[in-house]
Amino acid sequence: MPFQKYGARRRSLSALAILGAGLMAVGGTAPAAAAQDVSSQQWYLKDMQAESMWKVSKGKGVTVAVVDTGVNASISELRGQVLEGADMSHNPTGAHKDSDGHGTNIAALIAGTGASGGIQGLAPGAKILPVKDVVDARVDSSDGIVSKAIRYAADHGARVINVSQGSDAVSGQLPRTLSAVKYAIKKGSLIFAAVGNTGNKTNYVTYPAGFPGVVGVGAINREGKATKWSNSGDQVGMVAIGDEIPIHCGSNVCTSYGTSQATAITSASAALIWSKHPEWTNNQVLRVMMQTAAKPTTGDIPSSYLGYGSVRPRKVLLDGEGDPGPANTNPLLAREGATKPEPSGSASKPAGDPSQSPASDEQAAEKPAAKAKTSDDGGNTTLWVALGAGVVVVGAAVAFTVVRRRGGTMARP
């Protein structure tokens, strides 16, 4: 099974790059007033009080690794924003080559400058380290390539590692990826990974989001409710806006949705906070993010649908909230602030109380419990999905799936 990207474009897509031999692309985009610039359509920046936050921090001095399909550094909003990076693929074409567009859009959502009407990133002062991990089903082990990508990011100064993709394999099939995750966290990186867009279907736990210490990111909508399709379960650490996000799709601007986009917003939020407090460790940045998140109004914490809540960097940057606490204690592993009993199993434990707000009862009731796959397909045939670009790319043994799905927004201040 392939490695997938989690995100989706809406309505028509004029052209779509296909990754790997024999892959089929399925999906759609919604062209959104192409005559306008992209930033004018990024409504969530106003909701997050981005302009006010940028007076305090723009993410300067923080490197965010984008482990994805590559990053096109030549588009207007990313000129001067992208470091050299590396291509870990079996047949590398360069970290700055992105035939799909998923990685480029994720990078722009994080650190785009908005130049020439392009995407305005939430952390425009941050730098992007592109780490390309395109998998060729005929010759590649996805576990090997993704693990090398994460290790490279950690070894090359990435404080934040954004992984808007995942695998629905059994965790034991990805030993090298798990080892790389542990390595990166020990080196001081924060890893944010999309949880997936099949919450109203299979709702499988995806990895690396399901690995201990990784912050699994789900999506909420404009009303601050968990989306129907955002995966749920114990692997959800936080949520962020993932719906109605304008991105590039060829020469058009499209409205997109997905946990990929939510993960990018979360990574950018971490960059803003870390830039303001460069002396903090990865644990301390994560702690204040968890403390200042907009919490579910009912039910236990962490919520199976919202985790510890929706990211609100303005609470740290503008209101001065959050206690960084101990430098060497991971607050996620320590379950700081949790009221829900500790799960006895893995992150694949079925979702709990479906009535937790801000997720609506109607939405949550339709979600199946999170499941762990029981089949053993072997590490080389793992399905990796890119979680946020609007197309589904399915291939022979191992391929990428770009599943940019409708996903949510930040909770209202």
LONU-701482 format. One line per 4 residues: number of its first residue (from 1); their letters; for each residue x, y, z negated of C-alpha. Coordinates in Angstrom, 1 decimal. Layout:
BEGIN
NUM = a = X/Y/Z  ... .
***
This chain:
BEGIN
1 = mpfq = 0.0/0.0/0.0  1.3/3.5/0.8  2.3/6.6/-1.2  -0.4/9.2/-1.0 .
5 = kyga = -0.7/13.0/-1.2  -3.8/14.3/-3.0  -5.5/17.2/-1.4  -7.9/17.9/1.4 .
9 = rrrs = -8.6/20.6/3.9  -12.2/21.2/4.8  -13.9/21.1/8.2  -12.1/21.3/11.5 .
13 = lsal = -8.5/20.5/11.9  -7.0/21.4/15.3  -3.8/19.4/15.0  -2.4/17.0/12.4 .
17 = ailg = 1.1/15.6/12.1  1.3/11.9/11.4  4.0/10.5/9.1  5.6/7.2/10.3 .
21 = aglm = 4.9/4.8/13.0  1.4/3.4/13.5  -0.3/5.8/11.0  -3.9/7.0/11.4 .
25 = avgg = -4.9/10.5/10.3  -8.4/11.2/9.1  -9.6/14.4/7.6  -10.9/17.9/8.1 .
29 = tapa = -10.3/21.6/7.4  -12.4/24.6/7.0  -11.0/27.6/9.0  -11.5/30.6/6.7 .
33 = aaaq = -11.6/34.0/8.4  -8.3/33.7/10.2  -8.3/37.4/11.0  -7.8/38.1/7.3 .
37 = dvss = -4.6/37.5/5.3  -4.4/34.5/3.1  -3.8/36.3/-0.2  -7.0/38.3/0.2 .
41 = qqwy = -8.9/34.9/-0.1  -7.0/33.7/-3.2  -9.8/34.6/-5.6  -8.3/32.5/-8.4 .
45 = lkdm = -5.3/34.9/-8.8  -7.6/37.6/-10.0  -9.3/35.2/-12.4  -6.0/34.2/-13.8 .
49 = qaes = -5.0/37.9/-14.2  -1.9/37.3/-12.0  -1.2/41.0/-11.4  -1.0/41.7/-15.1 .
53 = mwkv = 1.1/38.6/-15.7  3.6/39.6/-13.0  4.4/42.7/-15.0  5.8/40.4/-17.6 .
57 = skgk = 7.1/37.4/-15.6  7.2/36.3/-11.9  9.1/33.1/-12.6  12.6/34.5/-11.9 .
61 = gvtv = 15.4/32.2/-12.7  13.3/29.1/-12.6  13.8/26.4/-9.9  10.7/24.3/-9.1 .
65 = avvd = 11.4/21.1/-7.2  8.7/20.2/-4.6  8.9/16.4/-4.1  6.8/16.1/-1.0 .
69 = tgvn = 6.9/16.1/2.8  9.5/18.8/3.1  9.2/22.6/3.1  9.2/24.9/6.1 .
73 = asis = 11.4/27.7/4.8  10.8/29.8/7.9  7.2/30.9/7.3  6.9/34.5/6.2 .
77 = elrg = 6.0/34.0/2.6  8.8/31.4/1.9  11.7/33.3/3.6  14.4/33.6/0.9 .
81 = qvle = 12.4/31.4/-1.5  13.7/28.0/-0.6  16.9/26.4/-1.6  18.8/23.8/0.5 .
85 = gadm = 17.3/20.7/-1.0  17.7/17.2/0.3  15.8/14.6/2.4  15.8/11.2/0.8 .
89 = shnp = 13.9/9.6/3.7  15.5/6.5/5.4  15.7/8.5/8.6  16.2/12.1/7.3 .
93 = tgah = 15.3/15.1/9.5  16.1/17.7/6.9  14.4/19.0/3.7  13.3/22.2/5.7 .
97 = kdsd = 11.4/20.1/8.3  7.8/19.5/7.4  5.8/17.8/10.2  2.7/17.5/8.0 .
101 = ghgt = 2.5/20.9/6.2  1.6/19.5/2.8  4.8/20.2/1.1  5.0/23.7/2.7 .
105 = niaa = 1.6/24.6/1.4  2.4/23.3/-2.1  5.6/25.4/-2.2  3.8/28.5/-1.0 .
109 = liag = 1.1/28.1/-3.7  3.9/28.0/-6.2  6.4/30.7/-5.0  5.0/32.3/-1.9 .
113 = tgas = 5.6/36.1/-1.7  2.4/36.9/0.3  4.6/38.5/3.0  2.9/39.2/6.3 .
117 = ggiq = -0.4/38.1/5.0  0.8/34.7/3.9  0.0/32.7/0.8  0.7/34.5/-2.5 .
121 = glap = 2.2/32.1/-5.0  1.5/32.3/-8.7  5.2/32.4/-9.5  6.8/34.5/-6.6 .
125 = gaki = 10.0/35.0/-8.5  10.7/31.2/-8.7  12.8/29.3/-6.2  11.7/26.2/-4.5 .
129 = lpvk = 14.0/23.1/-4.3  12.6/20.9/-1.5  13.1/17.2/-2.0  11.6/15.3/0.9 .
133 = dvvd = 10.5/11.7/0.3  8.7/10.6/3.5  8.3/6.8/3.5  8.6/4.7/6.6 .
137 = arvd = 6.6/1.5/6.1  8.8/-0.6/8.3  12.1/-0.1/6.3  11.5/1.8/3.1 .
141 = ssdg = 10.8/1.0/-0.5  8.7/3.8/-1.8  9.9/3.1/-5.3  13.5/3.6/-4.2 .
145 = ivsk = 12.9/6.8/-2.3  10.7/8.5/-4.8  13.0/7.6/-7.7  16.0/9.1/-5.8 .
149 = airy = 14.0/12.3/-5.1  13.1/12.8/-8.8  16.7/12.1/-9.9  18.0/14.6/-7.3 .
153 = aadh = 15.6/17.3/-8.5  16.8/16.8/-12.1  20.4/16.8/-11.1  20.1/20.0/-9.1 .
157 = garv = 18.7/22.4/-11.6  15.0/21.9/-11.3  13.4/22.8/-14.6  10.0/22.0/-13.1 .
161 = invs = 9.3/19.0/-10.8  6.1/19.1/-8.9  4.9/15.8/-7.5  1.6/16.3/-5.6 .
165 = qgsd = 1.5/12.7/-4.6  1.2/9.3/-6.3  0.8/5.5/-6.1  -2.1/3.4/-7.2 .
169 = avsg = 0.2/0.4/-7.7  0.6/-1.4/-11.0  3.1/0.6/-13.0  5.4/-2.5/-13.2 .
173 = qlpr = 5.9/-2.3/-9.5  7.7/1.1/-9.8  10.6/0.4/-12.2  13.0/2.8/-10.5 .
177 = tlsa = 10.5/5.6/-10.4  9.8/5.1/-14.2  13.5/5.1/-14.9  13.9/8.3/-12.9 .
181 = vkya = 11.1/10.0/-14.8  12.7/9.1/-18.1  16.0/10.5/-16.8  14.6/13.8/-15.6 .
185 = ikkg = 12.7/14.4/-18.8  15.8/13.6/-20.9  17.7/16.1/-18.7  15.2/18.8/-19.7 .
189 = slif = 12.8/18.9/-16.7  9.1/19.1/-16.9  7.2/16.8/-14.5  3.7/17.7/-13.3 .
193 = aavg = 2.0/15.1/-11.1  -1.4/15.0/-9.5  -3.8/12.3/-10.9  -5.6/11.6/-7.7 .
197 = ntgn = -8.8/12.4/-5.8  -10.8/9.1/-6.1  -12.6/9.8/-9.4  -16.0/9.2/-7.9 .
201 = ktny = -14.8/6.1/-6.1  -12.1/3.7/-7.3  -10.6/6.0/-10.0  -7.4/4.0/-10.1 .
205 = vtyp = -4.6/5.3/-12.3  -1.8/6.8/-10.1  1.9/7.1/-10.7  4.0/8.9/-11.7 .
209 = agfp = 1.0/10.8/-13.3  0.3/7.7/-15.4  3.9/7.4/-16.8  4.6/8.4/-20.4 .
213 = gvvg = 5.9/12.0/-20.6  4.6/13.1/-17.2  1.8/15.7/-17.3  -1.0/14.3/-15.2 .
217 = vgai = -2.9/17.2/-13.6  -6.6/17.0/-12.7  -8.8/19.6/-10.9  -11.6/21.8/-12.0 .
221 = nreg = -14.0/23.9/-9.9  -14.9/27.6/-9.8  -17.2/27.1/-12.8  -14.5/25.5/-14.9 .
225 = katk = -16.0/22.0/-14.6  -14.2/18.8/-13.8  -14.8/17.9/-10.2  -16.5/14.7/-9.3 .
229 = wsns = -13.5/13.4/-7.3  -10.7/14.3/-9.7  -9.5/11.1/-11.4  -10.2/10.7/-15.0 .
233 = gdqv = -8.7/8.7/-17.9  -6.0/8.8/-20.5  -3.4/9.9/-17.9  -5.0/13.4/-17.5 .
237 = gmva = -2.9/15.8/-19.5  -4.1/19.2/-18.2  -6.3/20.6/-15.4  -6.2/23.6/-13.2 .
241 = igde = -8.0/25.2/-10.2  -8.1/22.8/-7.3  -11.1/24.0/-5.3  -11.6/26.6/-2.5 .
245 = ipih = -7.8/27.1/-2.2  -6.8/28.8/1.1  -3.8/27.2/2.8  -2.2/27.1/6.3 .
249 = cgsn = -3.6/24.5/8.7  -1.8/25.0/12.0  -2.4/28.6/13.2  -5.5/28.9/11.0 .
253 = vcts = -6.2/29.5/7.4  -8.3/26.7/5.8  -10.1/26.2/2.5  -8.7/23.2/0.7 .
257 = ygts = -9.3/21.2/-2.4  -7.3/18.6/-4.3  -5.3/17.7/-7.4  -2.2/18.5/-5.3 .
261 = qata = -3.2/22.2/-5.4  -4.1/22.0/-9.1  -0.6/20.6/-9.8  1.0/23.4/-7.9 .
265 = itsa = -0.9/26.0/-10.0  0.2/24.2/-13.2  3.8/24.0/-12.1  3.8/27.7/-11.2 .
269 = saal = 2.3/28.5/-14.6  5.1/26.6/-16.3  7.6/28.6/-14.2  6.1/31.9/-15.4 .
273 = iwsk = 6.3/30.9/-19.0  9.8/29.5/-18.8  11.1/32.6/-17.0  9.8/34.7/-19.9 .
277 = hpew = 11.3/32.3/-22.5  14.4/30.8/-20.9  15.7/29.6/-24.2  12.8/27.2/-24.7 .
281 = tnnq = 13.1/23.5/-23.9  10.8/21.5/-21.6  9.0/20.3/-24.8  8.4/23.9/-26.0 .
285 = vlrv = 7.1/25.2/-22.7  4.7/22.2/-22.5  3.7/22.7/-26.1  2.5/26.3/-25.6 .
289 = mmqt = 0.8/25.4/-22.4  -1.2/22.7/-24.3  -1.9/25.0/-27.2  -3.2/27.9/-25.1 .
293 = aakp = -5.2/25.8/-22.6  -8.9/26.4/-22.4  -10.2/23.4/-24.5  -13.2/21.2/-23.8 .
297 = ttgd = -16.1/22.6/-25.8  -17.5/19.2/-26.8  -16.0/15.8/-27.4  -12.6/14.6/-28.4 .
301 = ipss = -9.2/15.9/-27.2  -7.6/14.9/-24.9  -10.7/14.7/-22.7  -10.7/11.9/-20.2 .
305 = ylgy = -11.7/14.5/-17.6  -9.9/17.7/-18.8  -7.0/16.4/-20.9  -5.9/19.1/-23.3 .
309 = gsvr = -7.7/21.8/-21.2  -7.1/24.1/-18.3  -3.9/26.0/-18.0  -3.9/29.7/-19.0 .
313 = prkv = -0.4/31.2/-18.8  -1.9/34.7/-19.5  -2.5/33.6/-23.1  1.3/33.2/-23.5 .
317 = lldg = 2.5/36.1/-21.4  -0.1/38.7/-22.2  -1.5/37.7/-25.5  1.6/36.3/-27.1 .
321 = egdp = -0.1/33.1/-28.2  1.5/29.7/-28.7  4.1/28.4/-31.1  7.0/26.7/-29.3 .
325 = gpan = 7.7/24.4/-32.3  10.4/21.8/-32.3  12.7/21.7/-29.3  13.2/17.9/-29.1 .
329 = tnpl = 9.6/16.6/-29.7  7.5/15.9/-26.7  4.1/17.2/-27.6  2.3/15.0/-25.0 .
333 = lare = 3.9/11.8/-26.4  3.3/13.0/-29.9  -0.4/13.7/-29.0  -0.2/17.1/-30.7 .
337 = gatk = -3.7/18.6/-31.1  -5.4/15.3/-30.3  -8.7/14.4/-32.0  -9.3/11.2/-30.0 .
341 = peps = -7.9/8.0/-31.4  -4.7/6.9/-29.8  -5.5/4.5/-26.9  -4.2/0.9/-27.6 .
345 = gsas = -3.3/0.3/-24.0  -1.8/2.3/-21.2  -3.1/5.3/-19.4  -5.4/3.0/-17.5 .
349 = kpag = -7.8/2.8/-20.3  -11.4/3.6/-19.2  -12.6/7.1/-19.5  -14.4/7.9/-22.8 .
353 = dpsq = -17.2/10.3/-23.5  -18.4/11.6/-20.2  -20.4/14.5/-21.6  -17.4/16.7/-22.5 .
357 = spas = -17.5/20.3/-21.4  -16.7/22.2/-19.3  -17.3/19.1/-17.2  -21.0/18.8/-16.7 .
361 = deqa = -22.9/15.7/-17.9  -24.1/15.1/-14.3  -20.7/15.1/-12.9  -19.1/13.0/-15.6 .
365 = aekp = -21.8/10.4/-15.6  -21.1/9.7/-12.0  -17.4/9.0/-12.6  -16.4/5.3/-12.9 .
369 = aaka = -14.0/4.4/-15.6  -10.3/4.7/-14.7  -8.9/1.3/-13.6  -5.6/-0.2/-13.3 .
373 = ktsd = -4.9/-2.3/-10.2  -4.5/-6.0/-11.0  -3.1/-7.2/-7.7  0.6/-7.5/-7.3 .
377 = dggn = 1.5/-6.3/-3.9  5.1/-5.7/-4.6  7.1/-2.5/-5.0  7.8/-2.1/-1.3 .
381 = ttlw = 4.1/-2.0/-0.3  3.0/0.6/-2.8  0.3/3.1/-1.7  1.6/6.6/-2.3 .
385 = valg = -0.9/9.3/-1.8  -0.2/13.0/-1.3  -2.9/14.6/-3.4  -3.9/17.8/-1.9 .
389 = agvv = -3.6/18.5/1.7  -6.9/17.7/3.4  -6.1/14.8/5.6  -5.8/11.1/5.0 .
393 = vvga = -2.9/9.4/6.6  -3.0/5.7/6.3  -0.4/3.4/7.7  0.9/-0.2/8.0 .
397 = avaf = 2.6/-1.4/4.7  3.7/1.9/3.2  2.5/5.3/4.3  1.5/8.7/3.0 .
401 = tvvr = -2.1/9.6/2.5  -2.9/13.3/2.5  -6.1/13.6/0.6  -6.7/17.3/0.0 .
405 = rrgg = -9.9/17.1/-1.9  -12.4/19.6/-3.3  -11.0/20.4/-6.7  -11.4/23.1/-9.3 .
409 = tmar = -10.5/26.3/-10.7  -9.3/27.8/-13.9  -11.6/28.1/-16.9  -12.9/31.6/-17.3 .
413 = p = -10.9/33.8/-19.7 .
***
